Amino acid sequence: MRKVIIFNLTSLDGYFEGPDRDINWHNVDEEFNKFAEQQTDEFGALLFGRVTYELMAGYWPTEDAKRDDPIIAGLMNSLPKIVSQKR
């Protein structure tokens, strides 16, 4: 049996995003990137909600993503994805 690992950025009061899907409060620095690289390297697949998947699919294949964060971009672009849809 495989493990499901949840990797979320949430505020202390439990929010994922601000008004209008604003996520400028996410603190993405070198320490976070190292942690993300280690965690993502252990994944066999990625499970996303539809909106998050669409946001990720719109960013990670871009030249900017590949240039700015090549390790995570490579992992995000190569791993299989499962997308959950709200009915």
C-alpha positions, 0 to 999 in steps of 0.5 A: 500500500502506498502512502498519501502525503499532504503538502499544503501551504496554509496560514496559521488560521487555516487559509490556503489563499486570500481574496481573489486567490491571492497567495503572495503570503507564501514564503518561498525561499531557499530553505523552502525550496530545499524542503520541496525538492526533498519531498517532491523527489519522494513522490510517485504521483501528484494528486491535485484539485482541478483549480490547483492542477490548472494553476500548476499546469499553466506554470511549470511547463514554462521556460520561466519555471524551468529557468527559475526552479529547474529541479521542481519543474522537472519533477512537476513536469515528469510525475503522473498526475491525478486530478480530482473534480468537484461534482 
